[in-house]
């Protein structure tokens, strides 16, 4: 498993198309600086992008044992990082509000879209920026129709032709449902 991890991490970090989109998404959620919540550590690529923005604190929630161990190793030299082992629905610190929230979830499905809206509201203060790269749990209509949020689509000016093909291939799921990332950064700002 460790060898596969490092092979996949090497591939992931060298995909300029993928990294361009994720790097810009992380820049957007760090616009306010302050306290950042990241859900899903994975290979740590997005976490590195967030750390480059000199944020005050960086809370990372990871449910998978293997990736949580990697998160602990990664966070050793980063005093502003708070690793949390658990589920994003139940393990984000109660009452904690963030300036930016970033989610990159892999397996969570569409049935959690209302949970996502509630979690974002619960952990946001006026001006909090939320971005997700997870199409399965993100229903932009929930945010567009809610007067507490401002929804924007940002064109990252990145050529994503091959990224869409790769994303569709990787994220093909049962029931012939194809789940792919958007070519736009979907920025949600909480008005309060």
C-alpha positions in Angstrom: 0.0 0.0 0.0 2.8 2.4 0.8 4.4 1.9 -2.6 1.1 2.5 -4.3 0.6 5.6 -2.2 3.9 7.2 -3.3 3.4 6.3 -6.9 0.0 7.8 -7.0 1.2 10.9 -5.0 4.0 11.4 -7.5 1.6 11.2 -10.4 -0.9 13.5 -8.7 1.7 16.1 -7.9 3.0 16.1 -11.5 -0.4 16.6 -13.2 -0.2 20.3 -14.0 -3.8 20.4 -15.1 -5.1 18.9 -11.9 -2.8 20.9 -9.7 -3.6 24.2 -11.5 -7.3 23.8 -10.7 -6.7 22.7 -7.1 -4.0 25.3 -6.5 -6.4 28.1 -7.7 -9.3 26.6 -5.6 -7.1 26.7 -2.5 -6.0 30.3 -3.2 -9.7 31.3 -3.5 -10.6 29.7 -0.1 -7.6 31.4 1.5 -8.6 34.9 0.3 -9.7 35.9 3.8 -6.6 34.3 5.5 -7.4 33.3 9.0 -8.7 29.9 9.9 -9.1 27.3 7.2 -11.0 24.0 7.4 -10.0 21.3 4.9 -12.0 18.1 4.7 -10.1 15.2 3.1 -6.3 15.1 3.3 -5.7 12.5 0.6 -2.2 12.8 -0.8 -1.7 16.2 0.9 -1.4 18.2 -2.4 -4.2 20.6 -1.5 -2.9 20.9 2.0 0.4 22.1 0.7 -1.3 24.6 -1.5 -3.3 25.9 1.5 -0.1 26.2 3.6 1.5 28.4 0.9 -1.1 31.0 1.7 0.2 31.8 5.2 -3.1 31.0 7.0 -3.5 31.4 10.8 -4.8 27.9 11.4 -5.4 24.9 9.2 -7.8 22.2 10.5 -7.8 19.0 8.5 -10.5 16.3 8.9 -9.6 12.8 7.5 -11.5 9.6 8.0 -9.2 7.1 6.4 -6.7 5.4 8.7 -3.9 5.3 6.1 -4.3 8.9 5.0 -4.7 10.1 8.5 -1.3 8.5 9.4 0.2 10.4 6.4 -1.5 13.6 7.6 0.1 13.2 11.1 3.6 12.7 9.5 3.0 15.8 7.2 1.8 18.0 10.1 4.8 17.4 12.4 6.7 20.6 11.3 3.5 22.7 10.9 2.4 24.2 14.2 -0.7 25.8 12.7 -2.1 22.4 11.5 -4.7 20.6 13.6 -5.3 17.0 12.3 -8.7 15.5 13.2 -9.5 11.8 12.7 -13.1 11.3 11.8 -16.1 12.0 9.6 -16.8 15.5 8.3 -20.4 15.2 9.4 -19.6 14.6 13.1 -16.0 15.5 13.9 -15.6 19.2 13.0 -15.2 21.0 16.3 -18.6 22.2 17.5 -19.0 25.9 17.5 -15.8 26.6 15.5 -16.2 29.1 12.6 -13.7 29.3 9.7 -12.7 31.9 7.2 -12.4 29.3 4.4 -13.7 25.8 4.0 -12.3 23.4 1.4 -13.7 19.9 0.7 -12.3 17.3 -1.6 -14.4 14.2 -0.9 -14.0 11.1 -3.0 -16.8 8.6 -2.0 -19.5 10.6 -0.5 -22.7 10.6 -2.5 -25.5 13.0 -3.6 -27.6 12.0 -0.6 -25.4 14.2 1.6 -26.0 17.4 -0.3 -28.3 18.9 2.4 -25.8 17.8 5.1 -23.1 19.7 3.2 -25.2 22.9 3.2 -25.8 22.5 7.0 -22.2 21.9 7.8 -21.1 24.9 5.8 -23.7 27.1 7.5 -22.7 25.8 11.0 -19.0 26.5 10.5 -19.1 29.8 8.7 -19.1 33.4 9.8 -20.0 36.3 7.5 -17.6 36.3 4.6 -16.5 32.7 4.9 -15.6 31.2 1.5 -16.4 27.6 0.6 -15.1 25.7 -2.3 -15.5 22.0 -3.1 -14.1 19.9 -5.9 -16.6 17.1 -5.0 -19.3 17.0 -7.6 -21.3 14.1 -6.0 -22.1 16.1 -2.8 -22.4 19.6 -4.3 -25.7 20.9 -5.5 -25.2 24.5 -6.5 -29.0 25.1 -6.6 -29.1 24.7 -2.8 -26.6 27.5 -2.4 -28.0 29.7 -5.2 -31.6 29.5 -3.8 -30.5 30.2 -0.3 -30.3 34.0 0.4 -27.6 33.4 3.0 -25.1 32.6 0.3 -23.5 34.2 -2.8 -22.6 31.7 -5.5 -20.0 32.5 -8.2 -18.3 30.5 -10.9 -14.7 31.4 -11.5 -13.0 30.5 -14.7 -9.5 29.4 -13.7 -8.2 29.9 -17.3 -6.7 26.5 -17.3 -7.1 24.1 -20.3 -8.9 21.1 -18.8 -9.7 18.9 -21.8 -7.6 16.0 -20.6 -8.5 16.5 -17.0 -12.2 16.0 -17.8 -11.4 12.8 -19.6 -9.3 11.5 -16.8 -11.8 12.6 -14.2 -14.7 10.9 -15.9 -12.7 7.7 -16.3 -11.6 7.6 -12.6 -15.0 8.6 -11.2 -17.2 6.3 -13.2 -19.6 4.7 -10.7 -22.3 2.2 -10.7 -25.7 2.9 -12.4 -23.8 4.4 -15.4 -23.5 7.7 -13.5 -20.5 9.7 -14.5 -19.1 12.0 -11.9 -16.6 14.5 -13.0 -15.1 17.8 -11.6 -16.3 21.0 -13.0 -14.0 23.1 -15.1 -15.0 26.1 -13.0 -14.2 26.9 -9.5 -17.5 27.1 -7.7 -17.1 29.7 -4.9 -19.7 30.1 -2.2 -19.6 33.0 0.2 -21.6 33.0 3.4 -23.4 36.3 4.0 -24.6 35.3 7.4 
